[in-house]
Amino acid sequence: MCGILAVLGCSDESQAKRVRVLELSRRLKHRGPDWSGLHQFGDCYLAHQRLAIIDPASGDQPLYNEDKSIVVTVNGEIYNHEELRKLLPNHKFRTGSDCEVIAHLYEEHGEGFVDMLDGIFSFVLLDTRDNSYLAARDAIGITPLYIGWGLDGSVWISSEMKGLNDDCEHFEVFPPGHLYSSKEGSYKRWYNPPWFSEAIPSVPYDPLVLREAFEKAVIKRLMTDVPFGVLLSGGLDSSLVAAVTARHLAGTKAAEQWGTQLHSFCVGLEGSPDLKAAREVADYLGTVHHEFHFTVQDGIDAIEEVIYHIETYDVTTIRASTPMFLMSRKIKALGVKMVISGEGSDEIFGGYLYFHKAPNKEELHKETCRKIKALHQYDCLRANKATSAWGLEARVPFLDKEFIDVSMNIDPESKMIKPDLGRIEKWVLRKAFDDEENPYLPKHILYRQKEQFSDGVGYSWIDGLKAHSAEHVSNKMMQNAKNIYPHNTPTTKEAYYYRMIFERFFPQNSARLTVPGGPSVACSTAKAIEWDAQWSKNLDPSGRAALGVHVSAYDPTVPSSIAAGTNPALLINKKQRMMEVKAPELTISS
């Protein structure tokens, strides 16, 4: 992933302003450590911090059309760029960058070209012919983007909040699937799939159609000119990503450059569920497997840095981001710059354990729609920013536009969890890859119960976080929480602890408004809590809060003792130590 910053119409063309824009752009340097660029046209500035994945030698940004009248700064990957180039025979390309097609497509189609892009992207395009500009964000919001307004009438657009929060009077999350045009001065939705209206689909479930759609989504994400691997937790989603990647890697351009030996990566506490399952899947698939260990104390020590990079105070996101943040640093140190990951499957197929309580197919489908629409505030934000903190790119094939269309068109009756019929969560996905003749995965992995990432890395991770928070947030502080934090008031000591850190980095009111709130159980939306009366008494985003569903559900006596701060020393390893790494050296054949 790259980092982009645009300052548009700021009424200041001075050298001091240019220096300020460069200074703010450097706040995004972690996203793109390979190169930086800045284009100034009058009072408009387009800055870029590059992570070079495609055409590392000549694809520096900003990018241009032939006469440089169109300027674009992009964060993303356009997977169909070669096909799009063929539609532009009269255009001359300067680089091999996948993102250069954006400037030329705009010349041909105006702002209507955005839906032609198959990929993940956030970009700002400046048309110097009439001094107009256009900004857009990908369909689901896999790449982060913020927009702000200055008192001088300027418009600011940045990949991360830290690029604009100090210079804008107001800023907000740029909505996914939208574009913003200076000519209109407002947003317009460019992504309008049938599922967005939450109408109930009726297409019969076809396992082969679903399988082929996912394989296609994975294959297109093998587009890379740098070393890559897969994130492998040993759960269904990451295991399928690894299995499909391993099966189709041979014969790709990536294999020609880097060899057919796939590398996989996993993180967890010593003895965690994920480490054991991931090792088994890696052995089955024959990947070169890298296993990273961390302690609860390692994670706690990283919390402040994690919140600075992830830019949220949401409890679930911070719990899951921390192990991913630690792992990403180790992966980048091995020379890998891109990983393929399994985010999005649970939202599409109703994979979270609370979906066991869905009362009917209509409610299940509407909840999956709500979950997909909110992904940019949770798992997409985590996966992108936790990896980008170390200049690592994460690609998510489950959130491929075409795959989502296929998956969300299935009659949701097939997604209903029915234990009496042998249908556990995500049965339609499991069944699609249950191939007796040419197995993708061992049966017990294919049908492993859902583990949320923050649980799977080791159950004591969350327990340790709660205990640590109880040491730093008193009961008296909690009594006054609604007065200190009237918006999204923290209801637990853990939430209060994260909020204090967030407000120190991002004190603006606009910043706190970018973070979603509301009650949740096992990652549900607030609406889904109505499915079970008991859930309102056990509001915790961990999957273990799904009482009566998770095989390791919380002991009802534990949370209260932890919340009160009882004997937290039992949960936290006070002896600080470096992350243990048990992995072979990275060797890439050419």
C-alpha positions as CSV (number, residue, x, y, z in Angstrom):
1,M,0.0,0.0,0.0
2,C,1.0,3.6,-0.6
3,G,0.2,6.8,1.1
4,I,-1.5,9.8,-0.7
5,L,-2.1,13.3,0.4
6,A,-3.8,16.0,-1.6
7,V,-4.3,19.7,-0.7
8,L,-6.6,21.3,-3.1
9,G,-7.5,25.0,-3.5
10,C,-5.6,26.2,-0.5
11,S,-5.0,29.8,-1.8
12,D,-1.3,29.5,-0.9
13,E,1.4,28.8,-3.4
14,S,4.3,29.7,-1.2
15,Q,7.4,27.7,-0.5
16,A,6.3,27.5,3.2
17,K,3.1,25.7,2.1
18,R,5.0,23.3,0.0
19,V,7.2,22.5,2.9
20,R,4.2,21.9,5.1
21,V,2.6,19.5,2.6
22,L,5.8,17.6,2.4
23,E,6.0,17.5,6.2
24,L,2.5,16.1,6.5
25,S,3.1,13.6,3.7
26,R,6.1,12.2,5.6
27,R,3.6,11.2,8.3
28,L,2.5,8.6,5.8
29,K,6.0,7.4,4.9
30,H,5.5,4.1,6.7
31,R,2.9,3.2,4.1
32,G,5.3,3.9,1.2
33,P,9.0,3.8,2.2
34,D,10.3,3.2,-1.4
35,W,9.9,6.7,-2.9
36,S,8.1,9.9,-2.5
37,G,6.8,12.5,-4.9
38,L,5.0,15.8,-5.0
39,H,3.3,17.7,-7.8
40,Q,2.2,21.3,-7.4
41,F,-0.1,23.1,-9.8
42,G,-1.0,26.5,-8.5
43,D,-2.6,26.1,-5.2
44,C,-3.1,22.4,-5.5
45,Y,-0.7,19.8,-4.2
46,L,-0.6,16.1,-4.8
47,A,1.8,14.1,-2.7
48,H,2.6,10.4,-2.7
49,Q,4.6,7.9,-0.6
50,R,5.2,4.8,-2.6
51,L,5.3,1.1,-1.8
52,A,6.6,-0.4,-5.1
53,I,4.7,-3.6,-5.9
54,I,4.2,-3.4,-9.7
55,D,7.0,-1.9,-11.9
56,P,9.3,-0.9,-9.0
57,A,11.8,0.7,-11.4
58,S,9.6,3.2,-13.2
59,G,6.2,3.5,-11.5
60,D,6.9,6.4,-9.2
61,Q,4.0,8.8,-8.6
62,P,2.3,11.1,-9.2
63,L,1.4,9.7,-12.6
64,Y,0.3,11.6,-15.7
65,N,-1.3,11.4,-19.1
66,E,0.8,12.2,-22.2
67,D,0.9,16.0,-21.9
68,K,0.8,15.9,-18.1
69,S,-2.5,17.9,-18.0
70,I,-4.0,15.1,-16.0
71,V,-2.2,14.3,-12.7
72,V,-3.1,11.4,-10.4
73,T,-1.9,10.1,-7.0
74,V,-3.1,6.6,-6.2
75,N,-3.0,4.1,-3.4
76,G,-4.0,0.7,-4.6
77,E,-3.7,-2.1,-7.1
78,I,-5.7,-2.3,-10.4
79,Y,-5.8,-6.0,-11.2
80,N,-7.3,-5.6,-14.7
81,H,-4.9,-2.9,-15.8
82,E,-3.6,-4.9,-18.7
83,E,-7.1,-5.4,-20.1
84,L,-7.8,-1.7,-19.7
85,R,-4.7,-0.7,-21.5
86,K,-5.9,-2.7,-24.5
87,L,-9.0,-0.5,-24.5
88,L,-6.7,2.6,-24.9
89,P,-4.8,1.9,-28.1
90,N,-4.3,5.6,-28.9
91,H,-2.7,6.4,-25.6
92,K,1.0,6.3,-24.8
93,F,2.0,5.0,-21.4
94,R,5.0,6.2,-19.6
95,T,5.4,3.4,-17.0
96,G,4.4,-0.2,-16.4
97,S,2.4,0.9,-13.3
98,D,-1.0,-0.6,-13.0
99,C,-2.4,2.7,-11.7
100,E,-1.4,4.8,-14.8
101,V,-4.5,3.6,-16.6
102,I,-6.5,5.9,-14.3
103,A,-5.3,9.1,-16.0
104,H,-6.0,7.8,-19.5
105,L,-9.4,6.3,-18.6
106,Y,-10.4,9.7,-17.3
107,E,-9.5,11.4,-20.6
108,E,-11.7,8.9,-22.4
109,H,-14.7,8.5,-20.1
110,G,-14.6,11.3,-17.6
111,E,-15.6,10.4,-14.0
112,G,-17.7,7.5,-15.3
113,F,-14.6,5.3,-15.6
114,V,-14.4,4.4,-11.9
115,D,-16.6,1.4,-12.2
116,M,-14.3,-0.1,-14.9
117,L,-11.6,-0.5,-12.3
118,D,-11.2,-4.0,-10.8
119,G,-9.0,-3.6,-7.7
120,I,-8.5,-1.7,-4.5
121,F,-7.8,2.0,-4.7
122,S,-8.0,5.4,-3.3
123,F,-7.0,8.2,-5.6
124,V,-7.1,12.0,-6.3
125,L,-7.0,13.1,-9.9
126,L,-6.3,16.8,-10.9
127,D,-7.4,18.0,-14.3
128,T,-5.2,21.1,-14.9
129,R,-7.1,22.1,-18.0
130,D,-10.0,23.5,-15.9
131,N,-8.4,23.1,-12.4
132,S,-11.0,20.6,-11.4
133,Y,-10.4,17.4,-9.4
134,L,-11.9,14.1,-8.6
135,A,-11.3,11.7,-5.7
136,A,-12.6,8.1,-5.3
137,R,-12.4,5.1,-3.0
138,D,-12.8,1.4,-3.8
139,A,-16.1,-0.4,-3.5
140,I,-15.8,-1.8,0.0
141,G,-13.2,0.5,1.5
142,I,-10.2,-1.8,1.6
143,T,-7.9,1.2,1.2
144,P,-8.4,3.9,3.8
145,L,-9.2,7.4,2.9
146,Y,-10.2,10.6,4.8
147,I,-11.4,14.0,3.6
148,G,-11.2,17.3,5.4
149,W,-11.9,21.0,4.9
150,G,-9.7,24.0,5.9
151,L,-10.8,27.4,7.0
152,D,-9.3,28.9,3.9
153,G,-11.7,26.9,1.7
154,S,-9.2,24.1,0.9
155,V,-10.1,20.5,0.6
156,W,-7.7,17.8,2.0
157,I,-7.6,14.2,1.1
158,S,-5.3,11.7,2.9
159,S,-4.8,7.9,3.2
160,E,-4.7,8.3,7.0
161,M,-6.1,10.7,9.5
162,K,-2.7,11.8,10.7
163,G,-2.0,13.4,7.4
164,L,-4.7,16.1,7.7
165,N,-6.1,16.2,11.3
166,D,-3.9,19.1,12.4
167,D,-4.7,21.3,9.5
168,C,-8.4,20.8,8.9
169,E,-11.3,22.5,10.7
170,H,-13.4,19.4,10.0
171,F,-12.6,16.0,8.6
172,E,-14.3,12.6,8.1
173,V,-14.1,9.2,6.6
174,F,-14.3,9.2,2.8
175,P,-17.2,6.8,2.2
176,P,-16.4,3.5,0.2
177,G,-17.8,3.1,-3.2
178,H,-18.1,6.9,-3.7
179,L,-16.4,9.6,-5.7
180,Y,-16.1,13.3,-4.8
181,S,-16.1,15.8,-7.7
182,S,-15.0,19.5,-7.3
183,K,-17.5,20.4,-10.0
184,E,-20.4,19.0,-7.9
185,G,-18.8,19.7,-4.5
186,S,-20.4,16.6,-3.1
187,Y,-20.2,12.8,-3.0
188,K,-21.7,10.4,-5.6
189,R,-22.0,6.7,-5.2
190,W,-20.4,4.8,-8.1
191,Y,-20.8,1.3,-6.6
192,N,-24.4,0.1,-6.7
193,P,-24.6,-3.7,-6.5
194,P,-27.9,-5.4,-6.1
195,W,-27.2,-6.5,-2.6
196,F,-26.7,-3.0,-1.4
197,S,-30.5,-2.5,-1.2
198,E,-30.7,-5.6,1.1
199,A,-33.3,-7.2,-1.1
200,I,-33.4,-10.9,-0.5
201,P,-31.8,-12.8,-3.4
202,S,-33.1,-16.1,-4.8
203,V,-30.3,-17.7,-6.9
204,P,-29.9,-21.4,-6.0
205,Y,-26.6,-22.3,-4.4
206,D,-24.1,-23.8,-6.8
207,P,-20.9,-24.9,-5.1
208,L,-18.8,-25.0,-8.3
209,V,-19.8,-21.5,-9.3
210,L,-18.8,-20.2,-5.8
211,R,-15.5,-22.2,-6.0
212,E,-14.6,-20.9,-9.4
213,A,-15.4,-17.3,-8.4
214,F,-13.1,-17.5,-5.4
215,E,-10.2,-19.1,-7.3
216,K,-10.5,-16.4,-9.9
217,A,-10.3,-13.8,-7.1
218,V,-7.2,-15.3,-5.7
219,I,-5.4,-15.8,-9.0
220,K,-5.8,-12.1,-10.0
221,R,-4.2,-11.1,-6.7
222,L,-1.0,-13.0,-7.7
223,M,-0.1,-9.9,-9.8
224,T,3.2,-8.8,-8.2
225,D,6.8,-7.9,-9.0
226,V,8.0,-8.4,-5.5
227,P,8.2,-11.3,-3.0
228,F,4.9,-12.3,-1.4
229,G,3.2,-14.8,0.9
230,V,0.0,-15.7,2.6
231,L,-1.2,-15.0,6.2
232,L,-2.2,-18.4,7.6
233,S,-4.1,-18.7,10.9
234,G,-5.2,-22.2,10.3
235,G,-8.9,-21.2,10.2
236,L,-11.1,-21.8,7.2
237,D,-10.7,-18.5,5.4
238,S,-6.9,-18.1,5.5
239,S,-6.5,-21.9,4.9
240,L,-8.6,-21.6,1.7
241,V,-6.6,-18.6,0.6
242,A,-3.4,-20.6,1.1
243,A,-4.7,-23.7,-0.6
244,V,-6.0,-21.9,-3.7
245,T,-2.8,-19.8,-3.9
246,A,-0.6,-22.9,-3.6
247,R,-2.6,-24.8,-6.2
248,H,-2.5,-22.0,-8.9
249,L,0.9,-20.3,-8.2
250,A,2.7,-22.4,-10.8
251,G,2.5,-20.9,-14.2
252,T,2.0,-17.3,-13.1
253,K,4.4,-14.4,-13.7
254,A,4.9,-14.3,-9.9
255,A,6.2,-17.9,-10.0
256,E,8.5,-17.1,-12.9
257,Q,10.1,-14.4,-10.8
258,W,10.0,-15.8,-7.3
259,G,9.5,-19.6,-7.7
260,T,6.6,-21.9,-6.9
261,Q,7.4,-22.3,-3.2
262,L,4.7,-20.5,-1.3
263,H,5.6,-18.8,2.0
264,S,3.0,-18.7,4.9
265,F,3.0,-16.7,8.1
266,C,1.3,-17.1,11.4
267,V,1.4,-15.3,14.8
268,G,0.2,-16.4,18.3
269,L,1.0,-16.8,21.9
270,E,2.8,-20.0,22.8
271,G,0.4,-22.9,22.5
272,S,-2.4,-20.9,20.8
273,P,-5.1,-22.5,18.7
274,D,-3.9,-20.7,15.5
275,L,-0.3,-21.8,15.7
276,K,-1.2,-25.5,15.9
277,A,-3.8,-25.4,13.2
278,A,-1.6,-23.2,10.9
279,R,1.3,-25.6,11.2
280,E,-0.9,-28.5,10.2
281,V,-2.3,-26.7,7.2
282,A,1.2,-25.5,6.1
283,D,2.5,-29.1,6.3
284,Y,-0.4,-30.3,4.3
285,L,0.1,-27.7,1.6
286,G,3.9,-27.9,1.6
287,T,4.4,-24.1,2.2
288,V,7.6,-22.7,3.7
289,H,6.0,-21.8,7.1
290,H,7.1,-18.9,9.3
291,E,5.8,-19.0,12.9
292,F,6.0,-15.9,15.1
293,H,5.4,-16.0,18.9
294,F,4.6,-13.1,21.1
295,T,3.9,-12.7,24.8
296,V,1.0,-10.8,26.3
297,Q,3.5,-8.2,27.5
298,D,4.9,-7.8,24.0
299,G,1.4,-6.9,22.8
300,I,0.6,-4.6,25.7
301,D,3.9,-2.7,25.1
302,A,2.8,-2.2,21.4
303,I,-0.7,-0.9,22.2
304,E,0.1,2.8,22.0
305,E,1.9,2.4,18.6
306,V,-0.9,0.3,17.3
307,I,-3.6,2.9,18.2
308,Y,-1.5,5.6,16.5
309,H,-1.3,3.6,13.3
310,I,-4.7,2.0,13.2
311,E,-6.5,5.3,14.2
312,T,-9.3,3.8,16.2
313,Y,-10.4,3.2,19.7
314,D,-12.7,0.3,18.8
315,V,-12.0,-2.6,21.2
316,T,-12.3,-5.5,18.7
317,T,-10.1,-3.8,16.1
318,I,-7.3,-3.0,18.6
319,R,-7.4,-6.6,20.0
320,A,-6.9,-8.1,16.6
321,S,-4.6,-5.4,15.2
322,T,-1.9,-5.8,17.7
323,P,-0.8,-9.4,16.8
324,M,-1.1,-8.5,13.1
325,F,1.0,-5.4,13.7
326,L,3.8,-7.4,15.4
327,M,3.7,-10.1,12.7
328,S,3.8,-7.6,9.9
329,R,7.1,-6.1,11.2
330,K,8.7,-9.6,11.1
331,I,7.3,-10.4,7.7
332,K,8.7,-7.2,6.2
333,A,12.1,-7.9,7.9
334,L,12.2,-11.1,5.8
335,G,12.0,-9.1,2.6
336,V,8.3,-9.8,1.8
337,K,6.3,-6.8,0.6
338,M,2.8,-8.3,-0.1
339,V,0.6,-10.9,1.6
340,I,-2.8,-12.4,0.8
341,S,-5.2,-12.5,3.6
342,G,-8.7,-13.9,4.5
343,E,-10.7,-10.9,5.6
344,G,-14.4,-10.6,4.5
345,S,-15.6,-14.1,4.5
346,D,-17.4,-14.0,7.8
347,E,-19.4,-10.9,6.7
348,I,-20.4,-12.4,3.4
349,F,-21.3,-15.9,4.6
350,G,-22.5,-15.2,8.1
351,G,-19.5,-16.8,9.7
352,Y,-19.5,-15.2,13.1
353,L,-20.8,-17.4,15.8
354,Y,-23.7,-15.1,16.6
355,F,-25.2,-16.0,13.2
356,H,-26.2,-19.3,14.9
357,K,-29.1,-17.3,16.4
358,A,-30.3,-15.7,13.1
359,P,-34.1,-16.2,13.2
360,N,-34.6,-16.5,9.4
361,K,-32.9,-16.1,6.1
362,E,-34.2,-12.6,5.7
363,E,-32.6,-11.4,8.9
364,L,-29.4,-13.3,8.1
365,H,-29.1,-11.6,4.7
366,K,-29.7,-8.2,6.0
367,E,-27.1,-8.6,8.7
368,T,-24.5,-9.7,6.2
369,C,-25.3,-6.6,4.1
370,R,-24.9,-4.4,7.2
371,K,-21.6,-6.2,8.1
372,I,-20.1,-5.7,4.6
373,K,-21.1,-2.1,4.5
374,A,-19.2,-1.5,7.8
375,L,-16.1,-3.5,6.9
376,H,-14.1,-0.3,6.2
377,Q,-14.4,0.7,9.8
378,Y,-13.3,-2.6,11.2
379,D,-11.5,-5.5,9.5
380,C,-10.5,-3.6,6.3
381,L,-9.1,-0.8,8.5
382,R,-7.2,-3.3,10.6
383,A,-5.8,-5.4,7.7
384,N,-4.7,-2.4,5.8
385,K,-3.2,-0.2,8.5
386,A,-1.6,-2.9,10.7
387,T,0.3,-4.1,7.6
388,S,1.0,-0.7,6.1
389,A,2.5,0.4,9.4
390,W,5.6,-1.5,8.2
391,G,5.3,-1.0,4.5
392,L,3.6,-4.3,3.8
393,E,0.6,-4.7,1.5
394,A,-2.4,-7.0,2.3
395,R,-4.7,-8.2,-0.4
396,V,-8.1,-9.7,0.4
397,P,-9.7,-12.0,-2.3
398,F,-12.9,-12.6,-0.4
399,L,-13.7,-8.9,-1.0
400,D,-13.3,-9.1,-4.8
401,K,-16.2,-7.3,-6.4
402,E,-17.1,-10.2,-8.7
403,F,-16.9,-12.7,-5.8
404,I,-19.1,-10.6,-3.6
405,D,-21.7,-10.4,-6.4
406,V,-21.7,-14.2,-6.8
407,S,-21.8,-14.8,-3.0
408,M,-24.5,-12.2,-2.1
409,N,-26.7,-13.4,-4.9
410,I,-27.1,-16.9,-3.3
411,D,-30.4,-17.6,-1.7
412,P,-29.6,-16.9,2.0
413,E,-31.5,-20.1,3.0
414,S,-28.3,-21.9,2.1
415,K,-26.3,-19.7,4.5
416,M,-28.6,-20.5,7.5
417,I,-26.8,-22.5,10.2
418,K,-28.6,-25.8,10.8
419,P,-26.7,-28.2,13.1
420,D,-29.4,-30.9,12.7
421,L,-28.6,-31.0,8.9
422,G,-24.8,-30.8,9.5
423,R,-24.6,-27.2,8.5
424,I,-22.2,-25.1,10.6
425,E,-21.3,-21.5,10.0
426,K,-20.1,-20.8,6.4
427,W,-21.4,-24.2,5.2
428,V,-21.8,-23.0,1.6
429,L,-18.1,-22.0,1.5
430,R,-16.9,-25.2,3.1
431,K,-19.1,-27.4,0.8
432,A,-17.7,-25.6,-2.3
433,F,-14.2,-26.7,-1.4
434,D,-15.1,-30.2,-0.1
435,D,-13.5,-32.1,-3.0
436,E,-13.1,-35.8,-2.3
437,E,-11.0,-36.5,-5.4
438,N,-8.6,-33.6,-5.1
439,P,-8.9,-32.2,-1.6
440,Y,-8.0,-28.6,-0.9
441,L,-7.7,-29.1,2.9
442,P,-8.0,-31.8,5.5
443,K,-11.7,-32.4,6.5
444,H,-11.2,-31.3,10.1
445,I,-9.6,-28.0,9.0
446,L,-12.3,-27.4,6.4
447,Y,-14.9,-27.8,9.1
448,R,-13.0,-26.1,12.0
449,Q,-15.1,-23.8,14.2
450,K,-14.8,-20.1,13.6
451,E,-12.1,-18.4,15.7
452,Q,-11.9,-14.6,15.7
453,F,-8.3,-13.5,15.1
454,S,-8.0,-11.9,18.5
455,D,-9.1,-15.2,20.1
456,G,-7.2,-17.6,17.9
457,V,-3.8,-16.1,18.7
458,G,-4.4,-17.2,22.3
459,Y,-7.3,-16.8,24.7
460,S,-5.0,-15.2,27.4
461,W,-4.3,-12.3,25.0
462,I,-7.8,-10.8,25.6
463,D,-7.8,-11.7,29.2
464,G,-4.4,-10.0,29.6
465,L,-5.6,-6.9,27.9
466,K,-8.6,-6.7,30.3
467,A,-6.4,-7.2,33.3
468,H,-3.9,-4.5,32.2
469,S,-6.7,-2.0,31.5
470,A,-8.1,-2.7,35.0
471,E,-4.7,-1.6,36.5
472,H,-4.9,1.7,34.7
473,V,-8.5,2.6,34.8
474,S,-10.2,3.0,38.2
475,N,-13.8,2.5,39.2
476,K,-14.1,6.2,39.8
477,M,-12.9,7.0,36.3
478,M,-15.5,4.7,34.9
479,Q,-18.2,6.4,37.0
480,N,-17.4,9.7,35.2
481,A,-16.9,8.2,31.7
482,K,-20.1,9.7,30.3
483,N,-18.9,13.2,31.3
484,I,-15.4,12.8,30.0
485,Y,-16.4,11.0,26.8
486,P,-20.0,11.8,26.0
487,H,-19.7,10.5,22.4
488,N,-19.3,6.7,22.3
489,T,-18.9,6.5,26.0
490,P,-16.6,3.6,27.0
491,T,-18.5,1.0,29.0
492,T,-15.5,-1.2,30.0
493,K,-12.1,-0.4,31.5
494,E,-10.5,-1.8,28.4
495,A,-12.5,0.6,26.1
496,Y,-11.7,3.5,28.4
497,Y,-8.0,2.7,28.3
498,Y,-7.9,2.6,24.5
499,R,-9.9,5.8,24.4
500,M,-7.4,7.7,26.5
501,I,-4.6,6.7,24.2
502,F,-6.5,7.6,21.1
503,E,-7.5,11.1,22.4
504,R,-3.9,11.8,23.2
505,F,-2.9,11.2,19.5
506,F,-6.1,12.5,17.9
507,P,-7.8,15.1,20.2
508,Q,-10.1,16.7,17.6
509,N,-13.8,16.1,17.8
510,S,-13.8,15.1,14.1
511,A,-11.4,12.3,15.0
512,R,-13.6,10.7,17.6
513,L,-16.5,10.8,15.2
514,T,-14.7,8.6,12.7
515,V,-14.9,5.6,15.0
516,P,-18.1,3.6,15.1
517,G,-19.8,2.8,18.3
518,G,-22.8,0.9,19.8
519,P,-23.3,-2.4,21.5
520,S,-21.9,-5.7,20.1
521,V,-21.7,-9.3,21.0
522,A,-19.2,-11.6,19.2
523,C,-18.8,-8.9,16.5
524,S,-22.5,-8.4,15.8
525,T,-24.1,-5.2,14.8
526,A,-26.4,-3.6,17.3
527,K,-29.4,-4.8,15.4
528,A,-28.4,-8.5,15.7
529,I,-28.3,-8.3,19.5
530,E,-32.1,-8.5,19.3
531,W,-31.7,-12.2,18.2
532,D,-31.0,-13.4,21.7
533,A,-32.2,-11.8,24.9
534,Q,-29.2,-13.2,26.9
535,W,-26.7,-11.3,24.7
536,S,-27.6,-7.9,26.1
537,K,-26.2,-9.1,29.4
538,N,-22.9,-10.2,27.9
539,L,-21.8,-7.5,25.5
540,D,-18.3,-8.4,24.5
541,P,-17.0,-8.5,20.9
542,S,-15.0,-11.7,21.4
543,G,-16.4,-14.9,19.7
544,R,-16.3,-16.5,23.2
545,A,-19.2,-14.2,24.2
546,A,-21.4,-16.4,22.0
547,L,-22.6,-18.4,24.9
548,G,-23.9,-21.8,24.0
549,V,-22.2,-21.7,20.6
550,H,-18.4,-21.4,21.1
551,V,-16.7,-24.5,22.4
552,S,-14.6,-22.3,24.7
553,A,-17.3,-19.8,25.7
554,Y,-16.5,-17.5,28.6
555,D,-17.0,-18.7,32.1
556,P,-19.6,-16.2,33.3
557,T,-17.6,-15.8,36.6
558,V,-14.4,-14.7,34.8
559,P,-15.2,-11.4,33.1
560,S,-16.4,-9.8,36.4
561,S,-13.3,-10.6,38.2
562,I,-11.1,-9.3,35.5
563,A,-13.1,-6.2,35.1
564,A,-12.6,-5.5,38.8
565,G,-8.9,-5.9,38.4
566,T,-8.7,-9.1,40.6
567,N,-5.2,-10.6,40.5
568,P,-4.2,-9.4,37.0
569,A,-0.7,-10.6,37.6
570,L,-1.9,-14.1,36.9
571,L,-2.8,-13.0,33.3
572,I,0.2,-10.8,32.3
573,N,3.7,-12.1,31.9
574,K,5.5,-9.2,33.6
575,K,8.9,-10.4,32.3
576,Q,9.4,-8.4,29.1
577,R,11.0,-10.4,26.3
578,M,11.5,-10.1,22.6
579,M,9.2,-11.8,20.2
580,E,10.3,-15.4,19.6
581,V,10.6,-16.4,16.0
582,K,10.6,-20.0,14.9
583,A,10.8,-19.8,11.1
584,P,13.2,-20.9,8.4
585,E,15.1,-18.3,6.6
586,L,13.3,-16.8,3.6
587,T,14.7,-18.3,0.5
588,I,13.2,-17.3,-2.9
589,S,14.2,-19.2,-5.9
590,S,14.4,-17.5,-9.3
